[in-house]
Amino acid sequence: MSMVRLLVYSNQYDIEGLVATTSTWMRQRVRPDVIRSVIDAYEQVQPNLLKHEPGFPDAAALRAIVSSGQPSYGMEAVGASKTSEGAAALVRAADRNDPRPLWIACWGGTNTLAQALMDVRASRPATDLNAFIAKLRVYSISDQDDAGAWIRREFPSLFYIVSPSTPDGEQYYMATWTGISGDRFYRNAPGADFTTFSDEWVNANIRSRGPLGKLYPKPCCIHEGDTPSFLALIGNGLDAFMSPSWGGWGGRFRHDAGGHFVDATGQAVSLGGHLVADSGQRVAVTGQAVCLGGQRVSATGHLVSLGGHLVSLGGHFVALGGQAVSLAGHLV
């Protein structure tokens, strides 16, 4: 569950809002109660997390920013009189007097984002609308309703990362984000090492580690898929958030004909020596860098991250002409 992973990295971000939305998998209701249940478990382990690193937000502060989008599917729920508390929260966050961009991680359908953009377009002059759009950075986990295609068509200048797809899941296997834990299920990485996403490993190292670990699901398909939408924002020195084409923990992307970011293409050699399709430096977070009992792994290098709006200081690594660069890490 990516919500579990987000919270054990929550000191790396300024989380502005948590919005429950619909998707092709749950079309007629939203579940903010599920978000709150994970926050409840986080509250029990937050004191332990603070023993390792400062900055983990209070559970009460997280509960205060939970809201809901429209409890109906896709663009049928978007319109002049259909705004939601989730759409209003998004607009407030973007309007805040803050020079940093606002990252919007879309784990389900995107009709709440569509509603926010429609509301702003209807109420502001073109110059103000353009300024609003310029603050947004969207990373969508494929297209889980029909709103994403509408947004990209109506707002072509919007910074938008996605593997465009039909909303039924049939094209998910082509997406970079599946590399977080889905290469076996989607059969797109023969020879990859799946050890750290086996049930045996996850049971021993995550599900048995405290109240938050217990919420890590036993999936029908893959353990988590939404994590790449925020993983690249962690200050690891790569600064991939500045340009998705550089490649990072969220994948590597290229501009499509419409000006949005889609999966880059290429090939890679797997651990088993197989030449496999690499739909964007697959998001291989092997080694499971999080133990959910409060033990965490962090990179060295004074990594300062300012939230979903992220700045990385003192961690720029440049290799010239084939020079070797050594990166150190330590357990905290």
DALINVEN-V984860 format. One line per field, one symbol per residue. burial: + if it has 24 or more other ideal C-beta (glycine too) atoms within 12 Angstrom, else -. Layout:
# DALINVEN-V984860
burial: ???
This chain:
# DALINVEN-V984860
burial: +++++++++++++++++++++++++-+--+++-+++++++++++++-++--++--++-+--+--+++++++++++-++---++++++++++-++-----++++++++++++++++++++++-------+--++-++++++++++++++++++-++--++++++++-+-+--+++++++++++++++-++--+-+-++----+--+++-+++++++++----++++++++++++++++++++--+--++++++++-----+++++---+-+-----++++++++++--+++++++++-++-+-+-++++++++--+-----------------
